[in-house]
């Protein structure tokens, strides 16, 4: 499968989050603790939003090789600062290792990334693709189930109602899978953003969904760890959502419940139940 992270909050150099934690995403690309595969070397991608309000669409860099030895990623991470970025390391579930299949995916101001799979995707692919709005279909570049999920969510109203659109996408995948005799069609943790808010989903048709965690409130962490100087420079709005924790700091990480989604935005964050429609 894959590993991913979302950072939202006080602008940071990408390398601060990507490389410096003890169990960073780069470390996870070789030594994942909670993923289906220990190694995630089938490509990577990073997407970020500039602080210039005139640049509303995110920059996206995607590659086919592993993240752990990519000099370009290291160079970019040491020079780019952003208040919101996505990062993803890929372990292919069967589709080709190619640049257009690396996450995150982008459409307009939106980004999307996924860990999991649609079971039996080669059998379901044609039917699911036919459900994508014709005006969007030409923008599908790769061959992954993850990108088709993104464009189905866009078709079902992602820009106006992200939770509802993802629920409708998941419902279509499950109905299509069941019609083809697939008992458990969908396994997913998904993150999507419009550059202002972030929505993160954890769901599986059957069994345990892939791991997903969110960081504790910064004020709570300051109270627990007053000696951690780096916490003093973070805003109260700063959050991380990750496939697995970036370290072992007590009280820092909380598991996202099964069949739920969270919203990270200025003001009060939310955690709600999720079910396909």
Backbone torsions as a table, in degrees:
resi	resn	phi	psi	omega
1	UNK	NA	-134.2	-173.2
2	UNK	-149.5	173.6	172.4
3	UNK	-134.0	145.1	178.5
4	UNK	-150.3	164.6	173.9
5	UNK	-144.8	153.0	171.4
6	UNK	-122.4	133.6	171.4
7	UNK	-118.6	133.2	177.2
8	UNK	-142.9	125.4	178.3
9	UNK	152.3	-142.3	179.2
10	UNK	-56.6	128.3	-178.4
11	UNK	-52.5	133.2	-178.7
12	UNK	-134.0	152.1	165.6
13	UNK	-62.6	137.6	-179.7
14	UNK	-57.6	-35.4	-177.2
15	UNK	-65.1	-25.2	179.3
16	UNK	-60.3	-37.5	-179.8
17	UNK	-94.7	-37.8	-174.3
18	UNK	-74.6	-35.8	-170.3
19	UNK	-115.7	-33.7	-167.3
20	UNK	-79.9	-31.9	179.7
21	UNK	-60.5	153.6	-178.3
22	UNK	-58.8	-39.2	179.1
23	UNK	-119.0	57.6	-176.2
24	UNK	-63.8	169.2	176.3
25	UNK	-61.5	-33.0	176.7
26	UNK	-65.0	-42.6	175.7
27	UNK	-63.2	-38.9	179.3
28	UNK	-65.6	-25.3	178.7
29	UNK	-63.7	-23.1	176.7
30	UNK	-108.5	-29.6	-169.2
31	UNK	-136.2	53.9	177.2
32	UNK	-63.9	136.9	-179.7
33	UNK	-96.9	-29.2	-171.6
34	UNK	-116.7	-4.3	-178.5
35	UNK	-80.3	166.9	175.9
36	UNK	-64.9	-39.8	175.3
37	UNK	-109.6	144.8	176.8
38	UNK	-71.9	-36.8	-176.3
39	UNK	-106.3	133.4	178.0
40	UNK	-124.5	85.1	-171.6
41	UNK	-121.1	16.9	-175.4
42	UNK	-97.0	38.6	179.6
43	UNK	113.5	164.4	178.6
44	UNK	-154.5	168.2	175.4
45	UNK	-158.3	153.1	174.9
46	UNK	-134.9	135.9	174.5
47	UNK	-130.5	141.1	-178.0
48	UNK	-148.9	159.8	178.5
49	UNK	-107.6	133.9	176.5
50	UNK	-73.8	158.7	177.4
51	UNK	-80.2	-11.1	176.0
52	UNK	-72.1	116.3	-176.3
53	UNK	-64.7	-16.7	178.1
54	UNK	-77.6	-13.1	179.1
55	UNK	-103.4	90.0	-173.1
56	UNK	-86.4	-21.0	-179.7
57	UNK	-92.4	146.2	-178.9
58	UNK	-79.2	152.7	167.6
59	UNK	-82.8	142.2	179.1
60	UNK	-133.8	128.9	174.0
61	UNK	-119.8	125.5	-178.5
62	UNK	-134.0	139.7	-179.0
63	UNK	-135.9	166.3	-176.7
64	UNK	-98.3	-20.4	-178.2
65	UNK	-86.7	-178.0	179.6
66	UNK	-74.5	153.4	-178.9
67	UNK	-76.7	-25.6	-168.9
68	UNK	-67.1	-21.0	-177.8
69	UNK	-128.6	23.0	-176.8
70	UNK	-88.4	113.7	-176.9
71	UNK	-69.1	-34.6	-179.9
72	UNK	-65.2	-40.8	177.6
73	UNK	-62.5	-43.2	179.9
74	UNK	-62.0	-40.2	-180.0
75	UNK	-65.9	-47.5	179.5
76	UNK	-61.1	-45.9	-175.2
77	UNK	-62.5	-28.3	-179.3
78	UNK	-84.8	-1.8	-175.6
79	UNK	-132.0	-5.0	-178.4
80	UNK	-108.5	128.0	176.2
81	UNK	-114.0	135.3	-178.5
82	UNK	-149.8	150.0	174.0
83	UNK	-86.6	-10.2	-178.1
84	UNK	-153.1	118.7	175.3
85	UNK	-145.1	153.7	175.0
86	UNK	-109.4	144.0	171.9
87	UNK	-141.1	142.1	-172.2
88	UNK	-146.1	134.5	171.9
89	UNK	-118.6	136.0	-166.2
90	UNK	-109.3	138.9	164.5
91	UNK	-123.7	107.9	-171.6
92	UNK	-61.2	141.2	174.4
93	UNK	-98.8	14.4	176.0
94	UNK	137.6	-26.8	178.2
95	UNK	-78.9	163.1	-170.6
96	UNK	-61.9	148.7	171.4
97	UNK	-86.0	100.8	-178.8
98	UNK	-149.6	159.5	-173.1
99	UNK	-57.9	-40.7	-176.8
100	UNK	-71.4	-10.0	176.9
101	UNK	-98.0	-4.9	176.1
102	UNK	-79.8	146.5	178.8
103	UNK	-93.9	163.8	-2.4
104	UNK	-79.0	157.1	174.8
105	UNK	-94.4	151.2	-175.0
106	UNK	-132.2	139.8	169.7
107	UNK	-145.9	113.3	-174.9
108	UNK	60.6	-128.4	-179.2
109	UNK	-86.9	-2.2	-173.8
110	UNK	-94.3	145.1	168.7
111	UNK	-124.9	158.8	-175.8
112	UNK	-151.9	137.7	169.8
113	UNK	-146.7	159.3	-165.8
114	UNK	-146.8	142.7	166.7
115	UNK	-124.3	128.4	-178.1
116	UNK	135.2	-152.1	-177.4
117	UNK	-167.7	153.8	163.7
118	UNK	-92.8	116.1	179.8
119	UNK	-64.3	136.2	179.4
120	UNK	68.1	28.6	-174.5
121	UNK	-55.6	-40.9	178.4
122	UNK	-57.2	-33.8	178.6
123	UNK	-74.1	-33.7	-174.9
124	UNK	-94.3	-13.4	-168.2
125	UNK	-56.5	-48.5	-175.8
126	UNK	-60.9	-45.1	-178.1
127	UNK	-65.0	-41.0	179.5
128	UNK	-68.2	-40.7	179.8
129	UNK	-64.6	-34.0	179.3
130	UNK	-67.3	-18.0	178.9
131	UNK	-84.8	-9.2	178.1
132	UNK	-73.4	138.0	177.7
133	UNK	-53.4	129.1	-178.5
134	UNK	-55.3	-31.2	180.0
135	UNK	-70.5	-17.2	179.8
136	UNK	-101.2	-22.1	-167.7
137	UNK	-58.7	-39.5	-177.0
138	UNK	-64.4	-16.8	-178.9
139	UNK	-85.9	-5.6	175.2
140	UNK	-73.9	119.0	-173.9
141	UNK	-99.8	-32.0	-172.6
142	UNK	-109.3	-159.9	-175.1
143	UNK	-126.1	15.5	-175.2
144	UNK	-86.9	155.3	170.4
145	UNK	-64.3	-33.5	-177.8
146	UNK	-60.7	-43.7	-179.1
147	UNK	-69.7	-37.6	176.3
148	UNK	-62.8	-40.5	175.8
149	UNK	-57.8	-42.7	179.0
150	UNK	-60.2	-47.4	-176.5
151	UNK	-74.3	-26.3	170.3
152	UNK	-67.4	-42.2	177.9
153	UNK	-62.6	-40.8	175.3
154	UNK	-60.9	-42.0	178.5
155	UNK	-60.2	-37.3	-175.4
156	UNK	-92.0	15.0	171.1
157	UNK	100.3	29.6	-178.5
158	UNK	-53.9	-38.9	-174.8
159	UNK	-68.2	-24.2	-178.5
160	UNK	-104.2	-31.1	-173.4
161	UNK	-148.9	77.2	-176.1
162	UNK	-54.8	-49.1	179.8
163	UNK	-61.1	-41.7	179.2
164	UNK	-65.6	-40.3	-179.9
165	UNK	-65.4	-42.4	178.9
166	UNK	-67.4	-37.5	177.1
167	UNK	-63.7	-40.4	178.5
168	UNK	-68.9	-38.2	175.0
169	UNK	-61.1	-48.3	-179.3
170	UNK	-63.0	-38.5	177.8
171	UNK	-63.1	-42.0	178.0
172	UNK	-63.8	-43.6	179.0
173	UNK	-60.0	-43.9	-178.7
174	UNK	-68.0	-43.5	179.3
175	UNK	-62.6	-41.2	-179.9
176	UNK	-66.7	-43.3	178.1
177	UNK	-62.9	-44.5	179.8
178	UNK	-63.1	-36.4	178.3
179	UNK	-64.0	-23.4	178.7
180	UNK	-102.0	14.3	175.3
181	UNK	80.4	18.3	179.1
182	UNK	-95.5	117.3	-171.7
183	UNK	-71.7	-37.9	-176.6
184	UNK	-129.4	83.9	-170.2
185	UNK	-73.7	-26.5	-166.1
186	UNK	-128.1	133.5	172.7
187	UNK	-134.8	121.8	-175.3
188	UNK	-156.7	139.7	148.9
189	UNK	-118.1	130.0	-174.6
190	UNK	-129.7	140.0	169.1
191	UNK	-123.0	138.9	175.6
192	UNK	-143.8	151.4	-178.3
193	UNK	-151.2	153.3	172.4
194	UNK	-106.7	10.1	-179.0
195	UNK	95.3	-10.9	178.7
196	UNK	-116.7	-52.7	177.3
197	UNK	-111.7	157.4	176.5
198	UNK	-124.6	134.7	174.2
199	UNK	-116.4	132.0	179.7
200	UNK	-128.8	132.2	-172.8
201	UNK	-122.6	142.6	174.6
202	UNK	-131.4	117.7	-175.1
203	UNK	-158.0	146.2	170.9
204	UNK	-143.6	140.5	179.4
205	UNK	-60.6	-39.6	176.8
206	UNK	-144.0	151.7	176.4
207	UNK	73.3	-165.6	-177.0
208	UNK	-80.0	136.0	173.3
209	UNK	-75.9	160.6	177.1
210	UNK	-59.3	151.9	-173.9
211	UNK	-64.8	147.1	178.4
212	UNK	-157.8	135.4	-176.9
213	UNK	-135.9	155.1	172.8
214	UNK	-129.5	152.4	-177.4
215	UNK	-79.9	152.0	178.1
216	UNK	-72.3	163.9	176.9
217	UNK	-59.2	142.7	-177.6
218	UNK	-62.7	-39.3	-179.6
219	UNK	-63.9	-35.8	177.3
220	UNK	-66.3	-40.3	179.5
221	UNK	-67.6	-36.0	176.7
222	UNK	-62.1	-40.4	179.6
223	UNK	-66.7	-36.9	-179.9
224	UNK	-75.0	-34.0	-172.5
225	UNK	-133.7	70.2	-177.2
226	UNK	-64.7	-16.1	-179.2
227	UNK	-86.0	-6.5	-178.7
228	UNK	-85.3	98.8	-172.5
229	UNK	-66.4	-30.5	-177.2
230	UNK	-63.9	-23.8	179.6
231	UNK	-69.8	-22.4	-176.7
232	UNK	-69.6	-21.5	-175.7
233	UNK	-96.7	4.2	-177.8
234	UNK	-100.7	140.0	177.3
235	UNK	-73.5	161.4	177.5
236	UNK	-63.6	-19.2	-177.9
237	UNK	-85.2	-6.0	-173.9
238	UNK	-69.9	130.1	179.4
239	UNK	-143.0	151.5	169.2
240	UNK	-123.7	140.5	169.6
241	UNK	-123.6	127.1	-168.7
242	UNK	-140.6	152.7	174.0
243	UNK	-67.4	-35.8	172.9
244	UNK	-149.0	151.7	-174.9
245	UNK	-55.5	147.6	-178.8
246	UNK	-88.1	-1.9	179.8
247	UNK	-175.9	-172.6	-173.8
248	UNK	-114.6	23.5	179.6
249	UNK	-61.8	119.5	-177.5
250	UNK	-57.9	134.6	177.3
251	UNK	80.8	0.9	-173.3
252	UNK	-83.4	-25.1	-169.0
253	UNK	-126.2	142.7	-179.5
254	UNK	-131.6	133.9	180.0
255	UNK	-75.5	132.9	173.2
256	UNK	-71.3	127.9	-179.0
257	UNK	-62.2	154.9	173.2
258	UNK	-57.9	147.7	174.4
259	UNK	53.3	54.5	179.8
260	UNK	-148.3	169.1	172.9
261	UNK	-142.0	153.6	177.4
262	UNK	-122.4	154.9	176.4
263	UNK	-122.4	126.0	175.9
264	UNK	-109.2	118.5	-179.9
265	UNK	-157.3	167.1	176.9
266	UNK	-60.3	136.1	-175.1
267	UNK	97.8	-140.1	-176.7
268	UNK	-86.6	125.4	171.1
269	UNK	-72.9	164.2	-177.7
270	UNK	-133.3	150.2	172.4
271	UNK	-136.7	119.3	-172.9
272	UNK	-134.8	162.5	177.1
273	UNK	-71.2	148.7	179.2
274	UNK	-128.6	136.9	174.3
275	UNK	-147.9	141.4	175.6
276	UNK	-61.7	153.1	178.2
277	UNK	-115.8	NA	NA
